[in-house]
Amino acid sequence: MRTGEKAAVTAVYGTVRNLPGECFDAGVHATIARARCANSLTEDSCVQQAVHALRVVAEARIPKPVMKTYKALLREGLFG
């Protein structure tokens, strides 16, 4: 991600995380919460592995053209 994108995506998630959705179950939200609070190297490593596993699942489920379009819309909307 480019400079500022991580903070922007984190802010978007913070705004929408309590809205109903189909993709993020309690386990996904728990992993994201751990990632947001991680502060030790050991904890960071465990969280990074959990986040990576979630990314692999997402990449398998979401077609690349759909993800590219989403990222482009997000970048345009956030950074115009």
C-alpha positions as CSV (number, residue, x, y, z in Angstrom):
1,M,0.0,0.0,0.0
2,R,1.1,3.5,-0.7
3,T,1.7,6.1,2.1
4,G,-1.5,7.0,3.8
5,E,-3.5,4.1,2.3
6,K,-3.1,1.8,5.3
7,A,-4.3,4.5,7.7
8,A,-7.2,5.3,5.3
9,V,-8.3,1.7,5.0
10,T,-8.0,1.3,8.8
11,A,-10.2,4.3,9.2
12,V,-12.8,3.0,6.7
13,Y,-12.9,-0.4,8.5
14,G,-13.3,1.4,11.9
15,T,-16.3,3.2,10.5
16,V,-18.0,0.1,8.9
17,R,-17.0,-2.7,11.1
18,N,-20.2,-2.9,13.0
19,L,-22.4,-2.8,9.9
20,P,-24.0,-6.1,8.8
21,G,-22.0,-8.0,6.2
22,E,-21.5,-11.5,4.7
23,C,-17.7,-11.8,4.5
24,F,-16.4,-10.9,8.0
25,D,-17.4,-13.3,10.7
26,A,-16.5,-13.0,14.4
27,G,-13.1,-14.7,13.8
28,V,-12.1,-12.2,11.1
29,H,-13.1,-9.2,13.3
30,A,-11.1,-10.8,16.2
31,T,-8.0,-11.1,14.0
32,I,-8.3,-7.5,12.8
33,A,-8.7,-6.4,16.4
34,R,-5.6,-8.3,17.4
35,A,-3.7,-6.8,14.5
36,R,-4.7,-3.3,15.5
37,C,-3.5,-3.9,19.1
38,A,-0.4,-5.9,18.4
39,N,2.7,-4.4,20.0
40,S,5.3,-7.1,20.6
41,L,7.4,-8.9,18.0
42,T,6.0,-12.3,19.0
43,E,2.5,-11.0,18.9
44,D,3.1,-9.2,15.6
45,S,4.5,-12.4,14.1
46,C,1.4,-14.4,15.2
47,V,-1.0,-11.7,14.0
48,Q,0.9,-11.4,10.7
49,Q,0.5,-15.1,10.1
50,A,-3.2,-14.9,10.9
51,V,-3.8,-11.9,8.6
52,H,-1.8,-13.6,5.8
53,A,-4.0,-16.7,6.1
54,L,-7.1,-14.4,5.8
55,R,-5.6,-12.7,2.7
56,V,-5.0,-16.1,1.0
57,V,-8.6,-17.0,1.6
58,A,-9.8,-13.6,0.3
59,E,-7.6,-13.8,-2.8
60,A,-9.1,-17.3,-3.5
61,R,-12.7,-16.1,-3.2
62,I,-12.5,-12.6,-4.8
63,P,-11.8,-12.6,-8.5
64,K,-8.8,-10.4,-9.4
65,P,-10.7,-8.0,-11.6
66,V,-13.2,-7.4,-8.8
67,M,-10.4,-6.7,-6.3
68,K,-8.6,-4.4,-8.8
69,T,-11.8,-2.4,-9.4
70,Y,-12.4,-2.1,-5.7
71,K,-8.9,-0.9,-4.9
72,A,-9.1,1.6,-7.8
73,L,-12.4,2.9,-6.5
74,L,-11.0,3.1,-2.9
75,R,-7.9,5.0,-4.1
76,E,-9.9,7.4,-6.2
77,G,-12.4,8.0,-3.4
78,L,-9.8,8.5,-0.7
79,F,-7.0,10.2,-2.6
80,G,-8.7,11.5,-5.8
